[in-house]
Amino acid sequence: MPRTGEKPGKGTYKCRNCGVEVTLDDDNDTLPPCPSCDGTEWDKVG
């Protein structure tokens, strides 16, 4: 399970708390806190 601050690679990640999705376009991008609920745990969905 990727967490905020990690660099899990390109893809779409869904917040485990509220379901908001964010997309990372580069392997060097860092997962942010959830823009909706400030959650820090993510699931890769795409």
C-alpha positions in Angstrom: 0.0 0.0 0.0 1.6 3.3 -1.1 1.6 6.2 1.3 1.9 9.9 1.0 5.6 10.9 0.5 6.5 7.8 -1.4 7.3 7.5 -5.1 5.4 4.4 -6.2 5.6 5.1 -9.9 3.3 6.2 -12.7 -0.4 5.4 -12.4 -3.6 6.3 -10.8 -4.1 6.0 -7.0 -7.3 6.0 -5.0 -7.4 7.3 -1.4 -8.3 4.5 1.0 -10.3 7.0 3.2 -12.5 8.9 0.7 -12.0 7.4 -2.7 -10.6 10.5 -4.5 -8.2 9.5 -7.3 -4.9 11.2 -8.2 -2.7 10.4 -11.2 1.1 10.4 -11.1 2.6 11.1 -14.6 6.3 10.5 -13.8 8.2 7.8 -11.9 9.8 10.5 -9.8 6.4 12.1 -8.7 5.7 11.8 -4.9 2.2 10.9 -3.7 0.6 13.9 -2.1 -1.8 14.0 0.9 -5.3 13.4 -0.4 -6.6 16.8 -1.7 -10.1 16.0 -0.3 -9.5 14.5 3.2 -5.7 14.7 3.8 -5.6 10.9 3.8 -2.2 9.3 3.5 -2.9 5.7 2.4 -3.5 4.9 -1.3 -4.4 1.9 -3.5 -3.1 1.7 -7.1 -6.1 1.5 -9.5 -4.6 2.0 -12.9 
